[in-house]
């Protein structure tokens, strides 16, 4: 069995390997205890490179202050960037104006007349679906009549 060197495990913990190599190393860890101990040593060495945090109580407060200050800055930027045409009230006013204009021109009443005329012209014609249902019902009736007579 080929063992993986300690330097390679350091590269693995630093996430500098390509995906295929990483997958190979991970699969190798399942079967090799010697490499697992080298890997754990590499992790411990990596822990020493991580910067030490200040006290836990002040760390949380500092993070929350940074989050709040960034949120305030984002709010200011978003408010300042809204142009006149991006405001919601402008959209409502434009929609209401267009609706009133179309109503004054009689577009909606013409649409209703067109729908009524279309329904009246197609009243005498039967739909394709109705024709298909009638044909299927007649086929079923014929089949039932044959089965009652004992035909197959």
GUSEDREN-702664 format. One line per 2 residues: their letters; for each residue x, y, z of C-alpha. Coordinates in Angstrom, 3 decimals, padded with zeros to 6 digits. Layout:
<pts>
A = X/Y/Z; ...
</pts>
This chain:
<pts>
XX = 000.000/000.000/000.000; 001.371/003.407/-000.929
XX = 001.294/005.834/001.941; 000.754/009.536/001.426
XX = 003.498/011.811/002.721; 003.032/014.348/005.520
XX = 003.628/017.287/003.124; 000.762/016.081/000.957
XX = -001.515/015.932/003.991; -000.535/019.515/004.786
XX = -001.524/020.486/001.230; -004.786/018.619/001.760
XX = -005.569/020.528/004.964; -004.683/023.834/003.264
XX = -007.109/022.946/000.448; -004.535/023.383/-002.338
XX = -005.152/020.024/-004.065; -007.375/019.370/-007.065
XX = -010.695/017.580/-006.572; -009.565/014.192/-007.905
XX = -006.536/014.062/-005.617; -008.623/015.143/-002.628
XX = -011.102/012.353/-003.300; -008.263/009.816/-003.600
XX = -006.806/010.970/-000.265; -010.205/010.798/001.435
XX = -010.779/007.237/000.216; -007.263/006.314/001.361
XX = -008.058/007.485/004.892; -010.760/004.810/005.197
XX = -008.246/001.987/004.824; -004.926/003.304/006.186
XX = -004.395/003.989/009.894; -000.837/005.256/009.369
XX = -002.020/007.944/006.966; -004.856/008.812/009.336
XX = -002.324/009.630/012.057; -000.294/011.734/009.588
XX = -003.499/013.522/008.601; -004.318/014.266/012.247
XX = -000.808/015.671/012.735; -001.330/017.902/009.702
XX = -004.589/019.153/011.180; -002.866/019.966/014.463
XX = -000.156/021.864/012.576; -002.854/023.735/010.680
XX = -004.526/024.715/013.961; -001.366/026.522/015.020
XX = -001.521/028.687/011.868; -005.048/029.863/012.653
XX = -005.030/033.286/014.350; -006.012/033.363/018.000
XX = -009.300/035.048/018.826; -009.597/037.648/021.496
XX = -011.914/036.935/024.401; -015.166/035.325/023.395
XX = -017.377/038.021/024.957; -015.742/040.893/023.093
XX = -015.559/038.919/019.850; -019.330/038.509/019.688
XX = -019.910/042.179/020.445; -017.404/043.271/017.771
XX = -019.040/041.060/015.139; -022.500/042.361/015.973
XX = -021.298/045.976/015.768; -019.766/045.352/012.341
XX = -022.954/043.699/011.112; -025.085/046.603/012.328
XX = -022.792/049.208/010.772; -022.766/047.364/007.430
XX = -026.554/047.062/007.458; -026.906/050.791/008.095
XX = -024.547/051.564/005.214; -026.454/049.238/002.869
XX = -029.749/050.876/003.832; -028.330/054.321/003.102
XX = -026.991/053.173/-000.258; -030.276/051.495/-001.250
XX = -032.327/054.542/-000.263; -030.062/056.918/-002.120
XX = -029.993/054.811/-005.296; -033.770/054.646/-005.838
XX = -034.592/056.868/-008.757; -037.943/058.493/-009.408
XX = -039.076/055.728/-011.797; -038.129/052.931/-009.386
XX = -040.538/053.990/-006.657; -043.667/051.900/-006.169
XX = -046.065/054.840/-006.084; -044.975/055.837/-009.598
XX = -045.870/052.359/-010.852; -049.324/052.565/-009.288
XX = -049.979/055.992/-010.775; -048.918/054.835/-014.254
XX = -051.105/051.715/-014.030; -054.131/053.721/-012.890
XX = -053.599/056.286/-015.663; -053.397/053.595/-018.350
XX = -056.513/051.897/-016.969; -058.511/055.139/-016.976
XX = -057.365/055.924/-020.515; -058.420/052.488/-021.797
XX = -061.775/052.771/-020.027; -062.427/056.171/-021.577
XX = -061.690/054.773/-025.043; -064.129/051.880/-024.532
XX = -061.562/049.125/-024.950; -062.971/047.011/-022.129
XX = -066.556/047.239/-023.427; -065.343/046.261/-026.902
XX = -063.609/043.240/-025.401; -066.839/042.169/-023.712
XX = -068.741/042.577/-026.981; -066.131/040.523/-028.828
XX = -066.385/037.719/-026.284; -070.176/037.709/-026.444
XX = -070.111/037.627/-030.269; -067.601/034.782/-030.242
XX = -069.710/032.737/-027.834; -072.853/033.351/-029.896
XX = -071.180/032.317/-033.171; -069.843/029.083/-031.670
XX = -073.044/028.164/-029.830; -074.367/025.950/-032.640
XX = -071.056/024.143/-033.123; -070.210/021.274/-030.825
XX = -066.754/021.070/-029.405; -064.209/018.436/-030.333
XX = -064.248/017.113/-026.802; -068.016/016.642/-026.888
XX = -067.745/014.749/-030.185; -065.019/012.495/-028.767
XX = -067.061/011.757/-025.640; -070.139/010.916/-027.733
XX = -068.117/008.524/-029.919; -066.529/006.808/-026.933
XX = -069.935/006.449/-025.290; -071.350/004.870/-028.452
XX = -068.399/002.435/-028.637; -068.964/001.432/-025.012
XX = -072.700/000.970/-025.679; -071.966/-001.285/-028.657
XX = -069.518/-003.320/-026.588; -072.088/-003.738/-023.812
XX = -074.744/-004.834/-026.295; -072.410/-007.465/-027.729
XX = -071.510/-008.785/-024.295; -075.206/-009.025/-023.380
XX = -075.897/-011.051/-026.495; -072.970/-013.332/-025.667
XX = -070.833/-012.309/-028.612; -067.135/-011.864/-028.259
</pts>
